[in-house]
Amino acid sequence: MTTSACHFLRWLLLATLLSHATFAWSESDMEIRTRLVGHWREQRRVPCEEYKQDIHLNEDGTFEVYGTIVACDGKIPFIWRGTWRIKNGKFSYITTYSNALNQFPIGESFEDQIISVTDREWIMVEQSTGGKSIATRIK
């Protein structure tokens, strides 16, 4: 690939990411929140672990996540709950219950940057890993 083709592809990728980010930032927090309420499924990978989880975001600002971590040394089922909100285009959440305290400590809070939310897909950048996370709507 030529140098100019590489530069063009980088520019195209950056423009795509910025257009998604602008989309999320141009919406009000309430619009994003309304769109997020529901049942989502996410699968993501980090070194030596794969998370398969269902996420239920309730209208009252509570959430429940259950699933399995498939690690190099076995499977770990988990469930955790807490509260969530949208503030300045970020998904903020605090754990209030967890049966896997090593993975999801009670009282821990995070703010993940929302890239976009559609009727079918929720994309964000996770604070804990810096990785892109994609969830799909179940219902």
Order of alpha helices (4+ residues) and beta strands (2+ residues): alpha-alpha-beta-beta-beta-beta-beta-beta-beta-beta
